[in-house]
Amino acid sequence: MRNFKRVVFAVFGLLLVLAVVTFVLENQQSVSLLFFGWAGPQLPVSVILVSALLIGMLIGPVAGWFLSRSSRAAGKRLT
């Protein structure tokens, strides 16, 4: 059963990598983002979206950690 799970995870991982590579290859148009008057450099759409995904994957767990830590601290103060 453990080998079956490994195979399923490996296949899922390979499909995910294939989807990301396909996305990157299909989105090579250069765009420049304008944010609060600041114009970014000309970058492919895929670079911008993958960067936003990675930044979100870093910020999400950090924010969850801070929230859980503060709620635990508030719970300890109440008791």
PDB file of N, CA, C and O in Angstrom:
ATOM      1  N   MET A   1       0.823  -1.194   0.000  1.00  0.00           N
ATOM      2  CA  MET A   1       0.000   0.000   0.000  1.00  0.00           C
ATOM      3  C   MET A   1       0.869   1.260   0.000  1.00  0.00           C
ATOM      4  O   MET A   1       0.525   2.257  -0.635  1.00  0.00           O
ATOM      5  N   ARG A   2       2.004   1.207   0.721  1.00  0.00           N
ATOM      6  CA  ARG A   2       2.873   2.370   0.769  1.00  0.00           C
ATOM      7  C   ARG A   2       3.489   2.640  -0.601  1.00  0.00           C
ATOM      8  O   ARG A   2       3.668   3.794  -0.988  1.00  0.00           O
ATOM      9  N   ASN A   3       3.812   1.579  -1.331  1.00  0.00           N
ATOM     10  CA  ASN A   3       4.368   1.764  -2.675  1.00  0.00           C
ATOM     11  C   ASN A   3       3.341   2.372  -3.614  1.00  0.00           C
ATOM     12  O   ASN A   3       3.684   3.181  -4.475  1.00  0.00           O
ATOM     13  N   PHE A   4       2.080   1.983  -3.450  1.00  0.00           N
ATOM     14  CA  PHE A   4       1.028   2.544  -4.285  1.00  0.00           C
ATOM     15  C   PHE A   4       0.901   4.047  -4.055  1.00  0.00           C
ATOM     16  O   PHE A   4       0.737   4.811  -5.006  1.00  0.00           O
ATOM     17  N   LYS A   5       0.976   4.474  -2.789  1.00  0.00           N
ATOM     18  CA  LYS A   5       0.906   5.906  -2.475  1.00  0.00           C
ATOM     19  C   LYS A   5       2.085   6.647  -3.088  1.00  0.00           C
ATOM     20  O   LYS A   5       1.930   7.754  -3.604  1.00  0.00           O
ATOM     21  N   ARG A   6       3.257   6.040  -3.029  1.00  0.00           N
ATOM     22  CA  ARG A   6       4.426   6.669  -3.633  1.00  0.00           C
ATOM     23  C   ARG A   6       4.257   6.835  -5.133  1.00  0.00           C
ATOM     24  O   ARG A   6       4.616   7.870  -5.694  1.00  0.00           O
ATOM     25  N   VAL A   7       3.713   5.824  -5.777  1.00  0.00           N
ATOM     26  CA  VAL A   7       3.492   5.897  -7.224  1.00  0.00           C
ATOM     27  C   VAL A   7       2.466   6.977  -7.545  1.00  0.00           C
ATOM     28  O   VAL A   7       2.653   7.747  -8.488  1.00  0.00           O
ATOM     29  N   VAL A   8       1.397   7.041  -6.781  1.00  0.00           N
ATOM     30  CA  VAL A   8       0.371   8.060  -7.004  1.00  0.00           C
ATOM     31  C   VAL A   8       0.957   9.455  -6.817  1.00  0.00           C
ATOM     32  O   VAL A   8       0.706  10.341  -7.635  1.00  0.00           O
ATOM     33  N   PHE A   9       1.735   9.665  -5.753  1.00  0.00           N
ATOM     34  CA  PHE A   9       2.366  10.967  -5.530  1.00  0.00           C
ATOM     35  C   PHE A   9       3.360  11.299  -6.632  1.00  0.00           C
ATOM     36  O   PHE A   9       3.448  12.453  -7.051  1.00  0.00           O
ATOM     37  N   ALA A  10       4.114  10.306  -7.113  1.00  0.00           N
ATOM     38  CA  ALA A  10       5.072  10.539  -8.184  1.00  0.00           C
ATOM     39  C   ALA A  10       4.359  10.927  -9.472  1.00  0.00           C
ATOM     40  O   ALA A  10       4.789  11.847 -10.168  1.00  0.00           O
ATOM     41  N   VAL A  11       3.278  10.234  -9.791  1.00  0.00           N
ATOM     42  CA  VAL A  11       2.513  10.557 -11.002  1.00  0.00           C
ATOM     43  C   VAL A  11       1.899  11.947 -10.871  1.00  0.00           C
ATOM     44  O   VAL A  11       1.931  12.728 -11.822  1.00  0.00           O
ATOM     45  N   PHE A  12       1.343  12.262  -9.708  1.00  0.00           N
ATOM     46  CA  PHE A  12       0.769  13.583  -9.482  1.00  0.00           C
ATOM     47  C   PHE A  12       1.835  14.665  -9.612  1.00  0.00           C
ATOM     48  O   PHE A  12       1.590  15.705 -10.224  1.00  0.00           O
ATOM     49  N   GLY A  13       3.007  14.430  -9.047  1.00  0.00           N
ATOM     50  CA  GLY A  13       4.103  15.391  -9.148  1.00  0.00           C
ATOM     51  C   GLY A  13       4.552  15.596 -10.591  1.00  0.00           C
ATOM     52  O   GLY A  13       4.789  16.726 -11.016  1.00  0.00           O
ATOM     53  N   LEU A  14       4.667  14.517 -11.331  1.00  0.00           N
ATOM     54  CA  LEU A  14       5.060  14.632 -12.737  1.00  0.00           C
ATOM     55  C   LEU A  14       4.016  15.382 -13.557  1.00  0.00           C
ATOM     56  O   LEU A  14       4.364  16.181 -14.426  1.00  0.00           O
ATOM     57  N   LEU A  15       2.741  15.128 -13.285  1.00  0.00           N
ATOM     58  CA  LEU A  15       1.680  15.855 -13.991  1.00  0.00           C
ATOM     59  C   LEU A  15       1.698  17.338 -13.643  1.00  0.00           C
ATOM     60  O   LEU A  15       1.454  18.184 -14.504  1.00  0.00           O
ATOM     61  N   LEU A  16       1.986  17.652 -12.388  1.00  0.00           N
ATOM     62  CA  LEU A  16       2.085  19.046 -11.971  1.00  0.00           C
ATOM     63  C   LEU A  16       3.262  19.741 -12.664  1.00  0.00           C
ATOM     64  O   LEU A  16       3.128  20.870 -13.137  1.00  0.00           O
ATOM     65  N   VAL A  17       4.395  19.076 -12.720  1.00  0.00           N
ATOM     66  CA  VAL A  17       5.565  19.642 -13.413  1.00  0.00           C
ATOM     67  C   VAL A  17       5.260  19.825 -14.898  1.00  0.00           C
ATOM     68  O   VAL A  17       5.627  20.845 -15.481  1.00  0.00           O
ATOM     69  N   LEU A  18       4.600  18.860 -15.506  1.00  0.00           N
ATOM     70  CA  LEU A  18       4.234  18.968 -16.913  1.00  0.00           C
ATOM     71  C   LEU A  18       3.288  20.144 -17.149  1.00  0.00           C
ATOM     72  O   LEU A  18       3.420  20.855 -18.146  1.00  0.00           O
ATOM     73  N   ALA A  19       2.337  20.354 -16.238  1.00  0.00           N
ATOM     74  CA  ALA A  19       1.411  21.479 -16.375  1.00  0.00           C
ATOM     75  C   ALA A  19       2.143  22.806 -16.257  1.00  0.00           C
ATOM     76  O   ALA A  19       1.865  23.734 -17.017  1.00  0.00           O
ATOM     77  N   VAL A  20       3.077  22.910 -15.315  1.00  0.00           N
ATOM     78  CA  VAL A  20       3.830  24.157 -15.140  1.00  0.00           C
ATOM     79  C   VAL A  20       4.711  24.427 -16.345  1.00  0.00           C
ATOM     80  O   VAL A  20       4.774  25.562 -16.816  1.00  0.00           O
ATOM     81  N   VAL A  21       5.393  23.410 -16.854  1.00  0.00           N
ATOM     82  CA  VAL A  21       6.255  23.592 -18.035  1.00  0.00           C
ATOM     83  C   VAL A  21       5.420  23.999 -19.240  1.00  0.00           C
ATOM     84  O   VAL A  21       5.820  24.878 -20.002  1.00  0.00           O
ATOM     85  N   THR A  22       4.272  23.371 -19.418  1.00  0.00           N
ATOM     86  CA  THR A  22       3.389  23.739 -20.528  1.00  0.00           C
ATOM     87  C   THR A  22       2.918  25.172 -20.387  1.00  0.00           C
ATOM     88  O   THR A  22       2.890  25.913 -21.370  1.00  0.00           O
ATOM     89  N   PHE A  23       2.550  25.575 -19.183  1.00  0.00           N
ATOM     90  CA  PHE A  23       2.112  26.948 -18.935  1.00  0.00           C
ATOM     91  C   PHE A  23       3.216  27.941 -19.271  1.00  0.00           C
ATOM     92  O   PHE A  23       2.972  28.955 -19.924  1.00  0.00           O
ATOM     93  N   VAL A  24       4.430  27.643 -18.820  1.00  0.00           N
ATOM     94  CA  VAL A  24       5.556  28.549 -19.067  1.00  0.00           C
ATOM     95  C   VAL A  24       5.840  28.654 -20.560  1.00  0.00           C
ATOM     96  O   VAL A  24       6.086  29.750 -21.064  1.00  0.00           O
ATOM     97  N   LEU A  25       5.808  27.545 -21.267  1.00  0.00           N
ATOM     98  CA  LEU A  25       6.105  27.572 -22.703  1.00  0.00           C
ATOM     99  C   LEU A  25       5.020  28.270 -23.515  1.00  0.00           C
ATOM    100  O   LEU A  25       5.307  28.856 -24.559  1.00  0.00           O
ATOM    101  N   GLU A  26       3.785  28.212 -23.048  1.00  0.00           N
ATOM    102  CA  GLU A  26       2.685  28.826 -23.788  1.00  0.00           C
ATOM    103  C   GLU A  26       2.498  30.309 -23.474  1.00  0.00           C
ATOM    104  O   GLU A  26       1.777  30.993 -24.200  1.00  0.00           O
ATOM    105  N   ASN A  27       3.119  30.820 -22.426  1.00  0.00           N
ATOM    106  CA  ASN A  27       2.911  32.209 -22.029  1.00  0.00           C
ATOM    107  C   ASN A  27       4.223  32.982 -22.035  1.00  0.00           C
ATOM    108  O   ASN A  27       4.728  33.381 -20.985  1.00  0.00           O
ATOM    109  N   GLN A  28       4.756  33.184 -23.206  1.00  0.00           N
ATOM    110  CA  GLN A  28       6.036  33.876 -23.347  1.00  0.00           C
ATOM    111  C   GLN A  28       5.874  35.331 -23.779  1.00  0.00           C
ATOM    112  O   GLN A  28       6.876  36.000 -24.036  1.00  0.00           O
ATOM    113  N   GLN A  29       4.647  35.842 -23.868  1.00  0.00           N
ATOM    114  CA  GLN A  29       4.433  37.234 -24.245  1.00  0.00           C
ATOM    115  C   GLN A  29       4.959  38.134 -23.133  1.00  0.00           C
ATOM    116  O   GLN A  29       4.713  37.887 -21.953  1.00  0.00           O
ATOM    117  N   SER A  30       5.679  39.173 -23.519  1.00  0.00           N
ATOM    118  CA  SER A  30       6.221  40.100 -22.530  1.00  0.00           C
ATOM    119  C   SER A  30       5.182  41.159 -22.180  1.00  0.00           C
ATOM    120  O   SER A  30       4.499  41.698 -23.051  1.00  0.00           O
ATOM    121  N   VAL A  31       5.082  41.438 -20.899  1.00  0.00           N
ATOM    122  CA  VAL A  31       4.180  42.475 -20.408  1.00  0.00           C
ATOM    123  C   VAL A  31       4.923  43.298 -19.362  1.00  0.00           C
ATOM    124  O   VAL A  31       5.904  42.845 -18.772  1.00  0.00           O
ATOM    125  N   SER A  32       4.439  44.501 -19.151  1.00  0.00           N
ATOM    126  CA  SER A  32       4.983  45.362 -18.106  1.00  0.00           C
ATOM    127  C   SER A  32       3.836  45.723 -17.176  1.00  0.00           C
ATOM    128  O   SER A  32       2.808  46.232 -17.622  1.00  0.00           O
ATOM    129  N   LEU A  33       4.006  45.465 -15.902  1.00  0.00           N
ATOM    130  CA  LEU A  33       2.965  45.768 -14.931  1.00  0.00           C
ATOM    131  C   LEU A  33       3.115  47.198 -14.439  1.00  0.00           C
ATOM    132  O   LEU A  33       4.228  47.692 -14.264  1.00  0.00           O
ATOM    133  N   LEU A  34       1.977  47.862 -14.217  1.00  0.00           N
ATOM    134  CA  LEU A  34       1.952  49.207 -13.657  1.00  0.00           C
ATOM    135  C   LEU A  34       1.250  49.116 -12.311  1.00  0.00           C
ATOM    136  O   LEU A  34       0.083  48.733 -12.243  1.00  0.00           O
ATOM    137  N   PHE A  35       1.963  49.470 -11.231  1.00  0.00           N
ATOM    138  CA  PHE A  35       1.437  49.328  -9.876  1.00  0.00           C
ATOM    139  C   PHE A  35       1.735  50.600  -9.105  1.00  0.00           C
ATOM    140  O   PHE A  35       2.894  50.902  -8.823  1.00  0.00           O
ATOM    141  N   PHE A  36       0.686  51.352  -8.761  1.00  0.00           N
ATOM    142  CA  PHE A  36       0.820  52.632  -8.046  1.00  0.00           C
ATOM    143  C   PHE A  36       1.817  53.572  -8.719  1.00  0.00           C
ATOM    144  O   PHE A  36       2.625  54.218  -8.052  1.00  0.00           O
ATOM    145  N   GLY A  37       1.752  53.639 -10.033  1.00  0.00           N
ATOM    146  CA  GLY A  37       2.623  54.543 -10.773  1.00  0.00           C
ATOM    147  C   GLY A  37       4.005  53.985 -11.078  1.00  0.00           C
ATOM    148  O   GLY A  37       4.771  54.608 -11.813  1.00  0.00           O
ATOM    149  N   TRP A  38       4.332  52.831 -10.529  1.00  0.00           N
ATOM    150  CA  TRP A  38       5.628  52.219 -10.783  1.00  0.00           C
ATOM    151  C   TRP A  38       5.481  51.207 -11.907  1.00  0.00           C
ATOM    152  O   TRP A  38       4.673  50.283 -11.809  1.00  0.00           O
ATOM    153  N   ALA A  39       6.253  51.373 -12.971  1.00  0.00           N
ATOM    154  CA  ALA A  39       6.207  50.458 -14.104  1.00  0.00           C
ATOM    155  C   ALA A  39       7.323  49.437 -13.961  1.00  0.00           C
ATOM    156  O   ALA A  39       8.496  49.790 -13.839  1.00  0.00           O
ATOM    157  N   GLY A  40       6.946  48.184 -13.976  1.00  0.00           N
ATOM    158  CA  GLY A  40       7.925  47.106 -13.854  1.00  0.00           C
ATOM    159  C   GLY A  40       8.612  46.830 -15.172  1.00  0.00           C
ATOM    160  O   GLY A  40       8.213  47.360 -16.210  1.00  0.00           O
ATOM    161  N   PRO A  41       9.645  45.999 -15.137  1.00  0.00           N
ATOM    162  CA  PRO A  41      10.349  45.651 -16.375  1.00  0.00           C
ATOM    163  C   PRO A  41       9.502  44.737 -17.252  1.00  0.00           C
ATOM    164  O   PRO A  41       8.550  44.113 -16.783  1.00  0.00           O
ATOM    165  N   GLN A  42       9.857  44.667 -18.513  1.00  0.00           N
ATOM    166  CA  GLN A  42       9.179  43.766 -19.446  1.00  0.00           C
ATOM    167  C   GLN A  42       9.573  42.326 -19.116  1.00  0.00           C
ATOM    168  O   GLN A  42      10.732  41.941 -19.272  1.00  0.00           O
ATOM    169  N   LEU A  43       8.607  41.538 -18.661  1.00  0.00           N
ATOM    170  CA  LEU A  43       8.839  40.134 -18.315  1.00  0.00           C
ATOM    171  C   LEU A  43       7.751  39.277 -18.952  1.00  0.00           C
ATOM    172  O   LEU A  43       6.641  39.757 -19.182  1.00  0.00           O
ATOM    173  N   PRO A  44       8.058  38.017 -19.239  1.00  0.00           N
ATOM    174  CA  PRO A  44       7.009  37.123 -19.741  1.00  0.00           C
ATOM    175  C   PRO A  44       5.901  36.934 -18.702  1.00  0.00           C
ATOM    176  O   PRO A  44       6.149  36.982 -17.497  1.00  0.00           O
ATOM    177  N   VAL A  45       4.701  36.724 -19.178  1.00  0.00           N
ATOM    178  CA  VAL A  45       3.537  36.528 -18.296  1.00  0.00           C
ATOM    179  C   VAL A  45       3.791  35.375 -17.338  1.00  0.00           C
ATOM    180  O   VAL A  45       3.445  35.459 -16.160  1.00  0.00           O
ATOM    181  N   SER A  46       4.393  34.300 -17.832  1.00  0.00           N
ATOM    182  CA  SER A  46       4.621  33.125 -16.985  1.00  0.00           C
ATOM    183  C   SER A  46       5.544  33.438 -15.816  1.00  0.00           C
ATOM    184  O   SER A  46       5.335  32.920 -14.719  1.00  0.00           O
ATOM    185  N   VAL A  47       6.548  34.263 -16.021  1.00  0.00           N
ATOM    186  CA  VAL A  47       7.466  34.613 -14.931  1.00  0.00           C
ATOM    187  C   VAL A  47       6.723  35.383 -13.842  1.00  0.00           C
ATOM    188  O   VAL A  47       6.926  35.139 -12.652  1.00  0.00           O
ATOM    189  N   ILE A  48       5.873  36.300 -14.248  1.00  0.00           N
ATOM    190  CA  ILE A  48       5.119  37.101 -13.281  1.00  0.00           C
ATOM    191  C   ILE A  48       4.157  36.219 -12.487  1.00  0.00           C
ATOM    192  O   ILE A  48       4.077  36.336 -11.264  1.00  0.00           O
ATOM    193  N   LEU A  49       3.432  35.344 -13.170  1.00  0.00           N
ATOM    194  CA  LEU A  49       2.452  34.514 -12.471  1.00  0.00           C
ATOM    195  C   LEU A  49       3.101  33.462 -11.584  1.00  0.00           C
ATOM    196  O   LEU A  49       2.622  33.214 -10.477  1.00  0.00           O
ATOM    197  N   VAL A  50       4.169  32.844 -12.039  1.00  0.00           N
ATOM    198  CA  VAL A  50       4.855  31.848 -11.215  1.00  0.00           C
ATOM    199  C   VAL A  50       5.496  32.533 -10.004  1.00  0.00           C
ATOM    200  O   VAL A  50       5.503  31.967  -8.911  1.00  0.00           O
ATOM    201  N   SER A  51       6.033  33.744 -10.186  1.00  0.00           N
ATOM    202  CA  SER A  51       6.590  34.495  -9.052  1.00  0.00           C
ATOM    203  C   SER A  51       5.503  34.821  -8.033  1.00  0.00           C
ATOM    204  O   SER A  51       5.721  34.688  -6.829  1.00  0.00           O
ATOM    205  N   ALA A  52       4.336  35.247  -8.508  1.00  0.00           N
ATOM    206  CA  ALA A  52       3.228  35.550  -7.603  1.00  0.00           C
ATOM    207  C   ALA A  52       2.788  34.293  -6.860  1.00  0.00           C
ATOM    208  O   ALA A  52       2.467  34.361  -5.673  1.00  0.00           O
ATOM    209  N   LEU A  53       2.768  33.161  -7.530  1.00  0.00           N
ATOM    210  CA  LEU A  53       2.406  31.897  -6.888  1.00  0.00           C
ATOM    211  C   LEU A  53       3.402  31.546  -5.792  1.00  0.00           C
ATOM    212  O   LEU A  53       3.001  31.187  -4.685  1.00  0.00           O
ATOM    213  N   LEU A  54       4.685  31.645  -6.083  1.00  0.00           N
ATOM    214  CA  LEU A  54       5.713  31.294  -5.101  1.00  0.00           C
ATOM    215  C   LEU A  54       5.695  32.243  -3.904  1.00  0.00           C
ATOM    216  O   LEU A  54       5.857  31.806  -2.764  1.00  0.00           O
ATOM    217  N   ILE A  55       5.499  33.528  -4.155  1.00  0.00           N
ATOM    218  CA  ILE A  55       5.422  34.489  -3.055  1.00  0.00           C
ATOM    219  C   ILE A  55       4.204  34.191  -2.177  1.00  0.00           C
ATOM    220  O   ILE A  55       4.296  34.251  -0.951  1.00  0.00           O
ATOM    221  N   GLY A  56       3.079  33.873  -2.792  1.00  0.00           N
ATOM    222  CA  GLY A  56       1.885  33.507  -2.038  1.00  0.00           C
ATOM    223  C   GLY A  56       2.074  32.233  -1.237  1.00  0.00           C
ATOM    224  O   GLY A  56       1.553  32.108  -0.129  1.00  0.00           O
ATOM    225  N   MET A  57       2.827  31.277  -1.800  1.00  0.00           N
ATOM    226  CA  MET A  57       3.086  30.033  -1.080  1.00  0.00           C
ATOM    227  C   MET A  57       4.008  30.268   0.113  1.00  0.00           C
ATOM    228  O   MET A  57       3.997  29.482   1.059  1.00  0.00           O
ATOM    229  N   LEU A  58       4.792  31.319   0.085  1.00  0.00           N
ATOM    230  CA  LEU A  58       5.639  31.661   1.231  1.00  0.00           C
ATOM    231  C   LEU A  58       4.885  32.484   2.264  1.00  0.00           C
ATOM    232  O   LEU A  58       5.021  32.251   3.465  1.00  0.00           O
ATOM    233  N   ILE A  59       4.088  33.446   1.803  1.00  0.00           N
ATOM    234  CA  ILE A  59       3.380  34.340   2.716  1.00  0.00           C
ATOM    235  C   ILE A  59       2.262  33.608   3.458  1.00  0.00           C
ATOM    236  O   ILE A  59       2.044  33.868   4.642  1.00  0.00           O
ATOM    237  N   GLY A  60       1.563  32.717   2.801  1.00  0.00           N
ATOM    238  CA  GLY A  60       0.443  32.007   3.422  1.00  0.00           C
ATOM    239  C   GLY A  60       0.816  31.259   4.684  1.00  0.00           C
ATOM    240  O   GLY A  60       0.212  31.497   5.730  1.00  0.00           O
ATOM    241  N   PRO A  61       1.791  30.361   4.628  1.00  0.00           N
ATOM    242  CA  PRO A  61       2.169  29.644   5.857  1.00  0.00           C
ATOM    243  C   PRO A  61       2.739  30.557   6.944  1.00  0.00           C
ATOM    244  O   PRO A  61       2.499  30.329   8.129  1.00  0.00           O
ATOM    245  N   VAL A  62       3.481  31.575   6.556  1.00  0.00           N
ATOM    246  CA  VAL A  62       4.033  32.502   7.558  1.00  0.00           C
ATOM    247  C   VAL A  62       2.899  33.248   8.254  1.00  0.00           C
ATOM    248  O   VAL A  62       2.917  33.397   9.476  1.00  0.00           O
ATOM    249  N   ALA A  63       1.919  33.716   7.493  1.00  0.00           N
ATOM    250  CA  ALA A  63       0.778  34.411   8.086  1.00  0.00           C
ATOM    251  C   ALA A  63      -0.019  33.464   8.983  1.00  0.00           C
ATOM    252  O   ALA A  63      -0.457  33.863  10.062  1.00  0.00           O
ATOM    253  N   GLY A  64      -0.212  32.224   8.554  1.00  0.00           N
ATOM    254  CA  GLY A  64      -0.906  31.245   9.386  1.00  0.00           C
ATOM    255  C   GLY A  64      -0.169  30.960  10.672  1.00  0.00           C
ATOM    256  O   GLY A  64      -0.787  30.803  11.725  1.00  0.00           O
ATOM    257  N   TRP A  65       1.145  30.890  10.598  1.00  0.00           N
ATOM    258  CA  TRP A  65       1.951  30.662  11.791  1.00  0.00           C
ATOM    259  C   TRP A  65       1.803  31.817  12.774  1.00  0.00           C
ATOM    260  O   TRP A  65       1.627  31.597  13.973  1.00  0.00           O
ATOM    261  N   PHE A  66       1.875  33.066  12.262  1.00  0.00           N
ATOM    262  CA  PHE A  66       1.716  34.222  13.139  1.00  0.00           C
ATOM    263  C   PHE A  66       0.330  34.254  13.771  1.00  0.00           C
ATOM    264  O   PHE A  66       0.198  34.551  14.958  1.00  0.00           O
ATOM    265  N   LEU A  67      -0.706  33.951  12.988  1.00  0.00           N
ATOM    266  CA  LEU A  67      -2.067  33.967  13.530  1.00  0.00           C
ATOM    267  C   LEU A  67      -2.268  32.894  14.579  1.00  0.00           C
ATOM    268  O   LEU A  67      -2.886  33.147  15.613  1.00  0.00           O
ATOM    269  N   SER A  68      -1.756  31.700  14.328  1.00  0.00           N
ATOM    270  CA  SER A  68      -1.927  30.632  15.314  1.00  0.00           C
ATOM    271  C   SER A  68      -1.124  30.931  16.571  1.00  0.00           C
ATOM    272  O   SER A  68      -1.553  30.605  17.678  1.00  0.00           O
ATOM    273  N   ARG A  69       0.029  31.545  16.407  1.00  0.00           N
ATOM    274  CA  ARG A  69       0.854  31.892  17.563  1.00  0.00           C
ATOM    275  C   ARG A  69       0.165  32.970  18.412  1.00  0.00           C
ATOM    276  O   ARG A  69       0.158  32.891  19.641  1.00  0.00           O
ATOM    277  N   SER A  70      -0.410  33.968  17.748  1.00  0.00           N
ATOM    278  CA  SER A  70      -1.074  35.026  18.506  1.00  0.00           C
ATOM    279  C   SER A  70      -2.353  34.519  19.171  1.00  0.00           C
ATOM    280  O   SER A  70      -2.689  34.974  20.265  1.00  0.00           O
ATOM    281  N   SER A  71      -3.068  33.599  18.546  1.00  0.00           N
ATOM    282  CA  SER A  71      -4.281  33.072  19.170  1.00  0.00           C
ATOM    283  C   SER A  71      -3.933  32.186  20.365  1.00  0.00           C
ATOM    284  O   SER A  71      -4.660  32.172  21.358  1.00  0.00           O
ATOM    285  N   ARG A  72      -2.821  31.446  20.276  1.00  0.00           N
ATOM    286  CA  ARG A  72      -2.374  30.656  21.412  1.00  0.00           C
ATOM    287  C   ARG A  72      -1.953  31.549  22.573  1.00  0.00           C
ATOM    288  O   ARG A  72      -2.240  31.251  23.733  1.00  0.00           O
ATOM    289  N   ALA A  73      -1.275  32.641  22.253  1.00  0.00           N
ATOM    290  CA  ALA A  73      -0.838  33.568  23.290  1.00  0.00           C
ATOM    291  C   ALA A  73      -2.051  34.225  23.947  1.00  0.00           C
ATOM    292  O   ALA A  73      -2.060  34.432  25.161  1.00  0.00           O
ATOM    293  N   ALA A  74      -3.068  34.553  23.160  1.00  0.00           N
ATOM    294  CA  ALA A  74      -4.286  35.144  23.726  1.00  0.00           C
ATOM    295  C   ALA A  74      -5.009  34.136  24.606  1.00  0.00           C
ATOM    296  O   ALA A  74      -5.574  34.513  25.633  1.00  0.00           O
ATOM    297  N   GLY A  75      -5.005  32.895  24.237  1.00  0.00           N
ATOM    298  CA  GLY A  75      -5.633  31.848  25.039  1.00  0.00           C
ATOM    299  C   GLY A  75      -4.921  31.644  26.355  1.00  0.00           C
ATOM    300  O   GLY A  75      -5.562  31.395  27.376  1.00  0.00           O
ATOM    301  N   LYS A  76      -3.607  31.746  26.349  1.00  0.00           N
ATOM    302  CA  LYS A  76      -2.851  31.587  27.587  1.00  0.00           C
ATOM    303  C   LYS A  76      -3.090  32.755  28.530  1.00  0.00           C
ATOM    304  O   LYS A  76      -3.093  32.579  29.749  1.00  0.00           O
ATOM    305  N   ARG A  77      -3.289  33.949  27.977  1.00  0.00           N
ATOM    306  CA  ARG A  77      -3.549  35.124  28.821  1.00  0.00           C
ATOM    307  C   ARG A  77      -4.909  35.031  29.504  1.00  0.00           C
ATOM    308  O   ARG A  77      -5.082  35.551  30.607  1.00  0.00           O
ATOM    309  N   LEU A  78      -5.868  34.380  28.867  1.00  0.00           N
ATOM    310  CA  LEU A  78      -7.203  34.274  29.436  1.00  0.00           C
ATOM    311  C   LEU A  78      -7.248  33.315  30.619  1.00  0.00           C
ATOM    312  O   LEU A  78      -8.083  33.466  31.510  1.00  0.00           O
ATOM    313  N   THR A  79      -6.360  32.335  30.630  1.00  0.00           N
ATOM    314  CA  THR A  79      -6.415  31.335  31.713  1.00  0.00           C
ATOM    315  C   THR A  79      -5.477  31.689  32.841  1.00  0.00           C
ATOM    316  O   THR A  79      -5.398  30.959  33.829  1.00  0.00           O
TER     317      THR A  79
END
